[in-house]
C-alpha cells in the first residue's frame, strides 16, 4: 500500500460520531449558515449539534489522532444549548450565532465552572469573577461556549525557546494536517480545533501573529482586527498596545459573522473608545464575490523568500487576483522593513509586566500568584511540571523593567508607532494609493521540536500587529499537504475593505481542504 492510499485508508478509519440523542448527521466543515438552516428546517437542535461536537472532540481530540486542542470542556454546554433551543421554539433568535457551538482560548475569562489559566498550572483552579467582554458578547449573541482551547502558555511570552502549542496545563497541541507538525501559536488550540471541526468557529487572541499564523498553518481564515474594535477586559494580557481577540473560522463569511458578534464598546477597555462610529454590527454585508475587481493591491516583496514552495503558491494567488480584476502594485514594500530592532520587544516587556501585574492582582486572595514575581517563583518551584522543555527568560527580562513612565519605554513605543504607521502601512497606502497590502502569511508548519523550540519562523505579522491595524489571512493553498495562507492588511478600521477583498479571493481560489490527521506531511508529491 503506497503512502497516499495509506493516508486515505487512515482517514476512512476515523471513528464516526453522532449526537448522543441518536440523530445522525455530519457537521464536518459545516458553516454557521449551514447550522442555522438546519435549525430552521428542524433537522437538528442546538443540543444535538453540541452533542455532535462533543462526540467528535472525544473521538479525535482525546482519542484517535489525539490532536489535543481542547484544554477544558464546559460542563454547562448542553444546558446552555437546551435553553437556546427553548428560545428558538418560542420564536426568539439572537442572531446568526444562536445555538452555535464556539470554542475560546484559555486566556479569555468566563464566570462559570471553567478555569482561565493561560495554560499555566500556576492559575489552575482560577475562576473568573466576571466574564471577559468577549465571553459576554458571545453569550449575548446566543453562542454555546463549548469549552476552552489549549495555547502556547502565557500566549507564547515566557521563553525565547518555547514550543508553540505547549502549555504546562494542556500539554502539546498537534497540527491536524500532519500530527508531527506544529499548529503555530499562541492560539494553537483554537486553530487546530476549528480546522478539525471540533466547533463551528473559534476565538483566538493576538499580540503579534497569534491569530493569523495558526490560521495560516491550519487552513483557516483568521482576523486580527484593529486594536479597540473588540474589548480586551477579562483577557490575560501581554500588551495593551497590541493585544486583541479575533475570529478563527473555516470561511470568510463565518469569520465575518463572528467579528460582528465580538465587536463593540467595552466600558472596561479605554482602547474601544476610538472605535466609536466605526463598529459594524454585520460585517457580512461587505462580502462581495467580485470585490477584487477594480481594487488596487500593494505586494510586499520583502515578505517573500521564507520558503520557495510557499512563494510559488502566493505567486499563483497574485495571478488569480489580477485575473479577477485587481491591479497589483508590485512591489509596494514597507519603507521601515527591518528597522524595528528591539523596539517592539522592549514595549512588550514593559507592558507585560505592568498589565499582567494588574491582572493578577485582581484575581483575589485565593490566587497562588499575585504578581509576575510570584509567577517566576512558582515556575522555579514547579520546574518539573512547568519548565521541562524551556525556561522563562522573557518573564525574567520583563521583571527587570521599570514602570511605563520610563523614557526607555516611551521612546520604544514612539519608535514602534512611527515605523509601523507613518513609515510603514500608512506610508505605503498613501504613496501607492492601494486598498490593502498583500503578502505570504508565514511558512508551512515545521516539526514540533521539544529540544530546540520553535526556531525562526518568518514574521510577516509584525507591521499590522505593532500598528494595531487589521490583518486577515485566507487559505492560499498547500505545500506537501501543509496549508499556507495569504495576508491582506491595511489602514486602521479597514476591516470592511479587507473582508471584501478576502471574500472575493476565497471564492475564486477555494483553497481550503479539511485535515486528514496524517501522521506526517505527504512527501509523495
N, C-alpha and C positions, 0 to 999 in steps of 0.2 A: 504494500500500500504506500503510494507516494505521499509526500508531505501535505499537499493540497487536499487530497482525498482524506487523509487522516484528520485534518482540521475540520473538514466538512462533517466527517463522521462524529467528531467530538462535539460539534455544535448540535447535531441531531440528538446526541445522547444527553443533553442537558435536561434536568428534571422539569417536567411540565408543572405548571402552577395553576391553581384555580381558587376562587373565593371560597372561604370556609362555609358560606351559605349554600354551596353546591352549584352556583351559577358558573357556567363555562363561557369564557371569553378570553381574548388575547389582547393585552394592552401594551405589548412591546411597541415602542415608538409612537404610542398614542399621543396626540396633541391635546391641548386644553380644549380646542374646538371639538375634537372627536369625543371627549368626555362629556362636554355639555350637550352635544347631540344625543349621546347615549342616555343621559339623564332625562332629557325632554321626551325621548321616544319610549322611556320606560324599560330600556334594555338592561339597565343595571342601576343600582343605587350608590350613593356615596359610601355606604358601609361596605357593599360588595367590592367596590373599586379599592377601598382602603385595605380590605382583606386580601385582595389580589396582590397589591404591592407588598404587603407584609409577608405573604407566602413567597413571593419572588425574592425578597431580601433573605428570607430563611434559606431558600434553595441555592442561591448564587452568591450571597454575601457572607453568610455564616457557614454554609456548607458548599459542596461542589467546588467551583474555582476559588472560593473564599476571597472575593475582592476586598473585603474588609473596609468598606466605605462608610458604613453607618456605625457611629460610636454608641448611640443610645436610641432606643425606640420610645415613643411617647405612650405611656400606659393608658392615656385618656383618648387616644386617637379614635378608637371605634365609637366611644361615647360621643365625641365631637361630631363624627360622621352621622351618627344617628340623629343628633339634634339638627344638623343641617338638612337631613332628609325630611324631617318633620316640617322644617321651614319651607322646603320646596313643595311638599304636599299641601301646605297651607297657602300656596300661591306667592310666596316671597322668594325673591332671588337677590342676593347681594352683589351679583355681577358675574363676570366670566370665571372667576376662581371659586365660585360657590361649590363646596363639596369636593374640591380638587386637592389631592394629597401633595404636600410640599415638604421637602427636606431642607433644613437650615444648618449652617455651620455652627460648630460648638464653641463659638465665641460670641454668639448672639443670645442675650439673656431672655429666659422665659420664666414667668412667675407661675410655675406649675410643678410637677413632680420630677422634671428633668434637671440634670446638672448643667451648669455653664462653667466650663473649665479651661477653655482654650487648649484642650488636650493634656493639661498638666495634672499630675497626681496631687500637686500642692493645693488645687482647688476642688478635688474630689469631694462631693457632698455639698458643694456650694449651690444653693438655690437662690435665684434672683428674687429680690423683694418686689420687683416690678418688671413687667415685660419691657424689653427693648422696643424702641419705636418701630423697628422692622416687624417684630412679632405682633405688636398692636395693629399695624396696618394689615398684616396677613389675616389675623382673626377677624378684623372688621370686614375684609373682603370675602370672608367665608371659606378661606382655605383650611384644610385639615393639616395641622403641623404634625407630620408623621413621625418625626424624630430629628436627631441631630447627626451631623456628619463629622467624621474624623478630619483632621487638618494637620498641617505641619505645625508642631507645637509652638504656642505663642506666635502664631501666624508667621513662622519662619524667621523670627527675630530673636534668636537665642544664641546661635553659634555660626561662625564663619565656615564651618564644615558640616552643616546639618544635612539631613536626608529629607527631601520634600516628601510629605505624606506620612511621616513618622511622628508619633507622639507617645509620651510615656503612658498615658491612659489608654490610647487606642491602638498602639502598635503601628504596623506599616500597611498603608493602603496600596493596592496594586492597580495598574492600568488595565482596564478590561479588554483592550485591544491586544495586549501582549502582557501576560501576568508578571513577567520578569522585568517589565519596564516601569519607569516612574510615572505617576499621574500628575506630576508637577504640583506646585503649591503657591500659596498656602491653602487654597480652597480645594485641596486634593480630593477629599471625600465627596464634596458637592459635585465636582467634575465627574468622578468615576460613577457616582450614583445616578446622576442624570443621564450619562451616556449609557448605562446598563439598564435603564428603565426601572430603577428602584423607586421612582417618583415621577410625577408629571413634569415638574420643574423644581429647580433648587436655587437657594440663595447662598452666595459666597460673599467674601469681603476682600477688598484690595487696598494695599498701600502702594505697591509697585509690582504689578504683574500677577497678583494672586487670584484674580478672576479670569483675566484674559489668557494667561499662559496655560492653566489647567483646562480652560475651554478649548484652546488650540489643540492640545495633545489628546483630548478626548472627543474630538469632532463635534464640538458644541458651539453655539452662539453664546458669547459672553459680553455683557455690557458693563463697563466701568464708567458710571455716569459722572457728570460734573460734580465736584465736591460741593455739597449743600443741597443737591436735588433730593437726596434721601437722608433722613435724620440718623445720626450715629449714637444717640443716647442708648445706654444699656449694652453696647458692644465693647468687648475687651479691646482697649485701644493700642495702637502704636503711635500714630501721628495725627494730630488734629488738622494739619495742613494737607494731608494726602489720603487719609482713611475714607473709605466709603463702602457701603454694601452694594451688591449688584446682582442682576439676574444671570442664571446659567440654565440654558434650555436647548432643546434639540432643533428648534426652528426660530427664525427671527420673529415670527408672529407671537409665539409663546413668550419669548423674551420681552417683547413689547407689552404684552398683556401684564406680565409680572412687574415690569417697570412702572406701569400706570398704577398698579396697586401699592407699590412701595413708595413712590414719590410723594412728598408732602412736607409741610412746615412742621418742625419739631420744636416745641417750646423749650426743650432741654438742650437744644443744639443751636448755638448762635449762627453757625455757618448757613443754616437753612433760611435765614432772613434774606440772604442775597438771591434766593430763588423766587421771591415774591413776583408774581406775574409771569413766571417762566415755566411753571409746573403744568404739565398736561395730564388730564385725568384719563385720556385714552390715546395712547401712542400708536395704536393700530391704524388710526386714520391717516398716518403718514406713509403707510406701506403701499408702494406703487410698483407693480412688476416692470413698469417702463421707466423707473426712476433714474436709471443711468443715462438715459437719452438726454443729451444737452448738458450733462454735468461736466465739470472741469476738475480733474483729479491730479494732484501732485504725487509723483513717485519718489519716495525717499530711497535713493540708490545706496546710500551708505548703510542701510539696514539689510542689504543683501550680502552674500558671501559667507554666511554662517554654515551653510550646507548646500552643496551643489544641487542635490536632488530636490530640496525644498525650493531653491531658486527656480528650477525648471518648472515646478508646479505653479509658482507665482507668475512666471512669465506667461504661461498658458492663460492664467486668470486675467492678466493685463490685456492680452489679445482679445479675450472674450468681452471684457468691459468696453474695449474700443469698438468691437463689432456691435455691441448693444447701444452705441451712440455716445459713449463717453469720450471726451477729449482729454488726452493724457499730456501733462507737462512733465517731461522726463529728461533729466532729473529735476527734482524740486527738493533739494537737500536742506536740512536744518542747519543754519549757519553756526549754531552752538554745538554741533555734534562733537562729542569727545572732550568737552571743556568743563564738565561738572567737577572733575577731580573728586574730592571727598566731601563736597558741599552737601549733597543730598544725605549721605550717611551721617554727617555731623548733625544735620537738622533732625533726622530720625532718632539719633541717640539722645539728644536733648529732650525732644518731645515725648519719647517713650518713657523716660524717667519721670517727667512731670505728669504725663497723662495716666500712666499706669499707677503711680503712687496715689493719685486722686481716686482712681477706680478701686484699688484695693482697700483704701481707707474707708470707702463707702460700703464695704461688704459686711461690716458689723463685727462685734466682738467674737463671734463664733468662728470666724475665719482664721485658719492657722498661719496665714501670711497677710500682713497689712501694709507691706511696702516692698519695693524692689530689693532692698537689702535683706528682708526676711526671705524673699523668694530665692535669692542666691544662696543663703544659708540652708534653706530647705533642700535645694538640689545637692549641695555638698553632703548633707546628712543622709540623703537617699540616692547616693551616686549609682548604686547598682540598678535601681529602677528607672531613674531619670537621666542618667548620663552613661549608658552602656556603650554608646557609639560615638557621641560627640559631646563637646563641653558647653560652656556658657560664656564664651569670650565676649559676645555682644552685650549680654547682661552686665558684665563687669566693666566694659567700656562705658556703657550708659550710666552706671552708678558713679563713675568718676566725674560726670558732667555736673555743672552748676545749674543755677536757675535760668529761666528763659530771659531774664533781664541782662544776661551776659552779652557783651559785644560780639563775642565769637559766634554765638547762636544767631544774633540778629544779622550779622554780616553774611553768614552762610545762607540764611533764609532769603535775604535780599538777592544774593547771587543766584539762588535757585529760581526765584521768580523772574529775574532778568533773562537768564539763559533759556528757560523753558517757554516763556511767553514772548517778550519783546524781541529776543534774539533767537527765538525758536518757532513755535507753532504760529503765533500771530504774525511773525515776520514773513514766513513762507506764504501764508494765506494772503497777506497784503501785497507782497511782491508779485506773486504769480496769479493772484485773483482766482484761487481754487476753492472749491466747496469743501474739500477734505484732502487728507494726505493718506496714501496707501503704502503698505509695506508688508513683508512677512511678519507674522506674529512671533514665532520662535521656531526652533528646530524640532524634528521628531523626538519623541520621548527617549532619553537614554536609559541604560540599565539602572536598576536600583543598586546602589553601592553603599553598603553599611560600613565599609572600611575607609574609603576616601571621601565620602559625601557626594554632594550633587555635582561638583565640578563647575565649569564655567559655561552656563547657558547664555547664549547671546541675548542681551537685554534690548528688546525693541519697545518695551512698555514705558520706559522712563520719562520721555518728554511729556506725554499726556498725564502720567502719574504725578510728576513734580509740579506741572502747571495746574493740576486739579481739573483738567479738561476731559471731555468724554472720549471714549475709545471703545469700539465694537470690533470683535473678532468673529469671523464666519468660517465654517469649514471650507477649505480650498481644494483638498484632495488628499492623497495618501502616498507615503513613501514606504515601500516594503510592508504594506498593511498598517502602517502607523500614520495617524492623522496629522495634518498640518493645517494651519489657519491663515487667513489673510486679514490684516487690520485696516480699519478705517478710523482715523482720528481727526479732530478738528477743534474749532474755537469753543469757548465756554458756551454752554447751553445749546449746543448744536445737535442735540440728540435727535430731533425730528429729521434733520438733513441726513445724518448718518444712518438712521433707520431706513429712510427711503433708499439710499444707496445700497445698504447691506441687504435689504429685502430683494431689490432688483437683481443684485449679483447672485443671491442664493437661488432665486427662481431660475436664473439662466444656467447656473453651474450645477446645482443639485448634487453636491459632492458628498453629503453625509451618508454613511452606511452604519448600521448598528454593529456593535462589537461582537466578536466571535469567541472571546475568552480563550484565545490561543495561549499556549504555554510560552511562546516566544514569537518574534517577528517572522513574517513569511519571507524567506530569503530565496525562494524558488524563482522570483522574477515578477 
